[in-house]
Amino acid sequence: MSNTETRPAEVRCAAGPHTQPAPDVEVLSPRSVPLGGPRGMTVRRTLPQRARSLIGAWCFADHYGPDDVSVTGGMDVAPHPHTGLQTVSWLFSGEIEHRDSLGTRALVRPGELNVMTGGHGISHSEVSTARTTVLHGVQLWVALPGTHRHAASAFQHHVPRPAPLGGGEARVFLGSLAGETSPVPTFTPLLGAEITLEPHAATTLAVDPDFEHGVLVDTGEITVAGQALGPAELGALRPGSTTLTLTNTAGSPARLLLLGGTPFGEEIVLWWNFLGASHDDIARARADWTAGRRFGEVEGYDGDPLPAPPLPNAALKPRSRPRY
């Protein structure tokens, strides 16, 4: 999905010292962001924020729905560019057609992972299909490290099998958890999994102590490390723990995404759909998109590509982030 805000906020991220100890669980509340394009839709954005820009290499999280498409119009995002990052699409309900400048035409369906590597530059469109009645899911982005920021563009699809947990199950779409390992390669150590819990159920998971973790709640009431999290909230946990206990305190089933990764120490600038190391990287990507260079063309979409918004008047600079 594109960050189709007409005035996208500058997001600056860098390694840096912190001034006070971080809490066991940092609660990030979402902000509502209206996206433009032929069909507008509103998403709940928990990453990035000024309080925290990344969890591992996860640098962007939009959570949307459940939306009745007969009322909202569904999703129709015109061709737009990406560079320096990967997009990770995960649906709970509905269906989205993906087309990209590699010639890929694929469907995003519930429980199926679609990963697109922007690398040096790619463009794509996303349109909910006529079969979709309720659209509900998340769009995640992963920052590529400097050594791989200009990697070749690529598209990968994977259907993870459900792994039983005490009181629920997991679908591991990136990394390893609960005895399951995704075959999809990553450029930094990552974890991504959908976890469902039965009413009043709890499960304890073995996790990598070198990872930061994020718990993004979709439905239910979740408690982690003594902290309650409600729907659409994201709880960020620092490295150090070898286990993670998730408890559904509600009388109905709960669903969440568990994200993780080693702390991402490089300076990055994220603006609109571009990720780079500096203002010049972003300005160059914007100029290339505007001039029709680098990002290729998306065939089969009925409409014009999205224009890039104007750059801010001030230079984009990295923002400091906590270091543990």
C-alpha positions as CSV (number, residue, x, y, z in Angstrom):
1,M,0.0,0.0,0.0
2,S,1.2,3.5,-0.7
3,N,1.5,6.2,1.9
4,T,-0.9,8.3,-0.2
5,E,-1.1,11.3,2.2
6,T,-0.9,14.5,0.3
7,R,1.4,15.9,2.9
8,P,3.4,13.0,4.3
9,A,5.2,13.5,7.5
10,E,8.9,13.3,7.6
11,V,10.1,10.3,9.5
12,R,13.7,10.3,10.7
13,C,15.3,7.4,12.4
14,A,18.8,6.9,13.8
15,A,20.7,5.2,16.6
16,G,21.2,7.4,19.6
17,P,21.2,7.5,23.4
18,H,18.1,7.7,25.5
19,T,17.6,9.9,28.5
20,Q,15.5,7.6,30.7
21,P,15.0,3.8,31.1
22,A,12.4,2.5,28.7
23,P,9.3,0.8,30.2
24,D,8.9,-2.9,29.9
25,V,6.1,-2.3,27.3
26,E,5.9,0.9,25.4
27,V,2.3,1.4,24.4
28,L,1.8,3.1,21.0
29,S,-1.7,4.3,20.2
30,P,-2.6,4.6,16.5
31,R,-3.4,7.8,14.7
32,S,-6.1,7.9,12.0
33,V,-4.6,8.7,8.6
34,P,-6.9,9.4,5.6
35,L,-5.3,8.1,2.4
36,G,-6.0,9.7,-0.9
37,G,-6.3,8.3,-4.4
38,P,-9.5,7.5,-6.5
39,R,-11.0,5.8,-3.4
40,G,-10.1,7.2,-0.1
41,M,-9.8,5.0,3.0
42,T,-8.7,5.7,6.5
43,V,-6.1,3.6,8.3
44,R,-4.8,3.3,11.8
45,R,-1.1,4.0,11.9
46,T,1.1,2.8,14.8
47,L,4.5,3.0,13.1
48,P,6.2,5.3,12.6
49,Q,5.7,7.7,15.5
50,R,7.8,10.3,17.1
51,A,8.0,8.1,20.2
52,R,9.3,5.2,18.2
53,S,10.1,4.8,14.5
54,L,11.1,1.1,14.3
55,I,10.8,-2.3,15.8
56,G,13.7,-4.2,14.5
57,A,13.6,-3.3,10.8
58,W,9.8,-2.9,10.8
59,C,9.4,0.8,10.0
60,F,5.7,1.1,9.0
61,A,2.4,-0.4,10.2
62,D,-1.0,0.5,8.9
63,H,-4.0,-1.4,10.3
64,Y,-7.4,-1.0,8.5
65,G,-10.9,-2.4,8.6
66,P,-13.1,-4.2,8.9
67,D,-14.6,-2.0,6.2
68,D,-17.8,-2.7,4.4
69,V,-16.7,-2.0,0.9
70,S,-20.3,-1.3,-0.2
71,V,-20.0,1.8,2.0
72,T,-16.3,2.7,1.8
73,G,-15.7,1.8,-1.8
74,G,-12.8,-0.6,-0.9
75,M,-9.2,-0.1,-1.9
76,D,-8.0,1.5,-5.2
77,V,-4.4,2.6,-5.0
78,A,-3.0,3.7,-8.3
79,P,0.6,2.8,-9.4
80,H,3.1,4.3,-7.0
81,P,6.8,3.8,-6.3
82,H,8.8,2.3,-3.5
83,T,12.6,2.3,-2.9
84,G,14.8,1.1,0.0
85,L,12.2,-1.0,1.6
86,Q,10.0,-4.1,1.4
87,T,6.2,-4.1,1.6
88,V,4.6,-6.9,3.6
89,S,0.8,-7.4,2.9
90,W,-1.3,-9.5,5.3
91,L,-5.1,-9.7,5.2
92,F,-7.7,-10.9,7.7
93,S,-10.6,-10.7,5.2
94,G,-11.2,-9.5,1.6
95,E,-9.0,-9.9,-1.4
96,I,-6.6,-7.4,-3.2
97,E,-5.2,-7.6,-6.7
98,H,-1.5,-6.6,-6.8
99,R,0.2,-5.6,-10.0
100,D,3.8,-4.4,-10.2
101,S,6.4,-3.2,-12.7
102,L,8.1,-6.6,-12.7
103,G,5.0,-7.9,-14.5
104,T,3.6,-9.6,-11.4
105,R,-0.1,-10.0,-11.0
106,A,-1.0,-11.7,-7.7
107,L,-3.9,-11.8,-5.3
108,V,-3.5,-11.0,-1.6
109,R,-5.8,-13.3,0.4
110,P,-6.3,-13.9,4.2
111,G,-3.6,-15.9,5.7
112,E,-1.3,-15.6,2.7
113,L,1.9,-13.5,2.7
114,N,2.9,-11.2,-0.2
115,V,6.3,-9.5,0.1
116,M,7.5,-7.0,-2.5
117,T,11.1,-5.8,-2.4
118,G,11.5,-2.3,-3.6
119,G,15.3,-2.2,-3.5
120,H,16.5,0.2,-6.1
121,G,13.0,0.9,-7.3
122,I,9.7,-0.7,-8.1
123,S,6.1,0.5,-8.7
124,H,2.8,-1.3,-8.0
125,S,-1.0,-0.9,-7.7
126,E,-3.4,-2.4,-5.2
127,V,-7.2,-2.8,-5.9
128,S,-9.7,-4.7,-3.8
129,T,-11.5,-7.3,-6.0
130,A,-15.2,-7.5,-6.8
131,R,-15.4,-10.5,-4.6
132,T,-14.5,-8.5,-1.5
133,T,-17.3,-7.6,0.8
134,V,-15.3,-6.7,4.0
135,L,-11.7,-5.5,3.8
136,H,-9.6,-5.9,6.8
137,G,-5.8,-6.3,7.2
138,V,-2.4,-4.7,7.8
139,Q,0.2,-3.2,5.5
140,L,3.8,-3.4,6.9
141,W,7.1,-2.1,5.6
142,V,10.6,-3.3,6.4
143,A,13.6,-1.0,6.1
144,L,16.5,-2.5,4.0
145,P,20.0,-2.0,5.5
146,G,22.4,0.1,3.6
147,T,24.3,-2.9,2.1
148,H,21.0,-4.1,0.5
149,R,19.1,-0.8,0.0
150,H,19.5,-1.0,-3.8
151,A,18.9,-4.8,-4.1
152,A,17.1,-6.1,-7.1
153,S,13.3,-5.7,-7.0
154,A,11.4,-8.9,-6.3
155,F,8.0,-10.4,-5.4
156,Q,7.4,-13.4,-3.2
157,H,4.3,-15.3,-2.0
158,H,4.0,-17.7,0.8
159,V,1.1,-19.5,2.6
160,P,2.2,-20.4,6.2
161,R,0.5,-23.4,7.8
162,P,-1.1,-22.9,11.2
163,A,1.0,-24.0,14.2
164,P,-0.8,-25.1,17.3
165,L,-0.2,-23.2,20.5
166,G,-1.6,-23.7,24.0
167,G,-4.9,-21.9,23.7
168,G,-4.5,-20.8,20.1
169,E,-2.4,-21.0,16.9
170,A,0.2,-19.1,15.0
171,R,0.9,-18.5,11.3
172,V,4.5,-17.6,11.0
173,F,5.0,-15.6,7.8
174,L,8.6,-14.3,8.4
175,G,11.3,-15.7,10.6
176,S,10.9,-18.5,13.2
177,L,8.4,-19.1,16.0
178,A,6.7,-22.1,17.7
179,G,8.7,-24.6,15.7
180,E,7.8,-23.1,12.4
181,T,10.2,-21.2,10.0
182,S,9.1,-19.2,7.0
183,P,11.1,-20.0,3.8
184,V,10.9,-16.3,2.8
185,P,14.4,-14.8,3.1
186,T,15.0,-11.4,4.9
187,F,17.8,-8.9,4.8
188,T,18.0,-8.5,8.6
189,P,16.8,-11.0,11.3
190,L,13.0,-10.6,11.5
191,L,9.9,-12.2,12.9
192,G,6.3,-11.8,11.7
193,A,3.4,-14.0,12.8
194,E,-0.4,-13.8,13.2
195,I,-1.5,-15.3,16.5
196,T,-5.0,-16.2,17.5
197,L,-6.0,-16.9,21.1
198,E,-9.2,-18.5,22.5
199,P,-11.2,-16.6,25.1
200,H,-9.3,-16.2,28.4
201,A,-6.4,-18.3,27.0
202,A,-2.7,-17.6,27.6
203,T,0.4,-18.9,25.7
204,T,4.1,-18.6,26.4
205,L,6.4,-18.4,23.4
206,A,10.2,-18.8,23.2
207,V,11.6,-15.7,21.5
208,D,15.0,-14.4,20.5
209,P,16.4,-12.3,23.4
210,D,18.3,-10.2,20.8
211,F,15.0,-9.0,19.3
212,E,12.9,-6.1,19.9
213,H,9.2,-7.2,19.7
214,G,5.9,-5.5,18.9
215,V,2.4,-6.8,19.7
216,L,-0.2,-5.3,17.4
217,V,-3.7,-6.1,18.6
218,D,-6.4,-6.6,16.0
219,T,-9.2,-8.0,18.1
220,G,-9.6,-8.9,21.8
221,E,-7.9,-7.6,24.9
222,I,-4.3,-8.7,25.3
223,T,-1.9,-8.6,28.3
224,V,1.8,-8.8,27.8
225,A,4.4,-8.3,30.5
226,G,1.7,-7.0,32.8
227,Q,0.5,-4.4,30.3
228,A,-3.0,-4.4,28.9
229,L,-3.3,-3.7,25.1
230,G,-6.6,-3.0,23.4
231,P,-7.6,-3.2,19.7
232,A,-5.3,-1.3,17.3
233,E,-2.7,-0.6,20.0
234,L,0.9,-1.7,19.6
235,G,3.0,-2.7,22.5
236,A,6.8,-2.4,22.0
237,L,9.2,-4.6,24.1
238,R,12.9,-4.1,24.4
239,P,15.4,-7.0,23.9
240,G,16.4,-9.3,26.7
241,S,13.6,-11.7,27.2
242,T,13.8,-15.4,26.2
243,T,10.0,-15.9,26.6
244,L,6.9,-13.9,25.9
245,T,3.5,-14.6,27.5
246,L,0.4,-13.4,25.7
247,T,-2.9,-13.5,27.6
248,N,-6.4,-12.9,26.1
249,T,-8.4,-11.4,28.9
250,A,-11.6,-11.1,26.9
251,G,-14.4,-13.6,26.7
252,S,-14.1,-13.7,22.9
253,P,-11.3,-14.8,20.6
254,A,-8.3,-12.5,20.1
255,R,-6.0,-11.9,17.2
256,L,-2.7,-10.1,17.0
257,L,0.4,-9.7,15.0
258,L,3.8,-10.4,16.7
259,L,6.6,-8.5,15.0
260,G,10.3,-8.7,15.9
261,G,13.8,-8.1,14.8
262,T,17.3,-7.0,16.0
263,P,17.5,-3.3,16.7
264,F,18.1,-1.4,13.4
265,G,21.0,0.9,14.2
266,E,21.5,2.7,10.8
267,E,20.3,6.2,10.1
268,I,17.4,6.3,7.7
269,V,15.0,8.8,6.3
270,L,11.5,7.7,5.4
271,W,9.3,10.1,3.4
272,W,6.2,9.2,1.3
273,N,7.1,5.8,-0.2
274,F,10.8,6.3,-0.2
275,L,13.5,5.1,2.3
276,G,17.0,6.4,2.1
277,A,20.0,7.5,4.2
278,S,19.7,11.2,3.5
279,H,17.6,14.0,2.1
280,D,19.4,13.7,-1.2
281,D,18.5,10.0,-1.5
282,I,14.8,10.9,-1.1
283,A,15.0,13.9,-3.5
284,R,16.7,11.7,-6.1
285,A,14.0,9.1,-5.8
286,R,11.2,11.7,-6.1
287,A,12.9,13.2,-9.2
288,D,13.2,9.8,-10.8
289,W,9.5,9.0,-10.2
290,T,8.4,12.4,-11.6
291,A,10.6,12.0,-14.7
292,G,9.5,8.4,-15.3
293,R,12.8,6.8,-14.5
294,R,13.9,3.9,-12.4
295,F,10.5,2.5,-11.2
296,G,9.2,0.9,-14.4
297,E,5.5,0.8,-15.4
298,V,2.5,-1.1,-14.1
299,E,0.5,-2.7,-16.8
300,G,-3.2,-3.4,-16.5
301,Y,-4.3,-0.6,-14.2
302,D,-7.0,1.6,-15.5
303,G,-5.8,5.1,-14.5
304,D,-2.8,7.4,-14.0
305,P,0.0,6.8,-11.5
306,L,0.1,8.7,-8.3
307,P,2.0,12.0,-8.5
308,A,4.7,12.6,-5.8
309,P,3.8,15.2,-3.2
310,P,6.1,18.2,-2.9
311,L,9.1,17.9,-0.7
312,P,9.1,20.0,2.5
313,N,10.9,23.3,2.5
314,A,13.5,22.1,5.1
315,A,16.0,19.3,4.5
316,L,15.0,15.9,5.7
317,K,17.3,14.7,8.6
318,P,17.6,11.5,10.6
319,R,15.8,11.5,13.9
320,S,17.3,9.8,17.0
321,R,15.8,6.6,18.4
322,P,16.3,4.9,21.7
323,R,19.3,2.6,22.2
324,Y,19.0,0.0,24.8
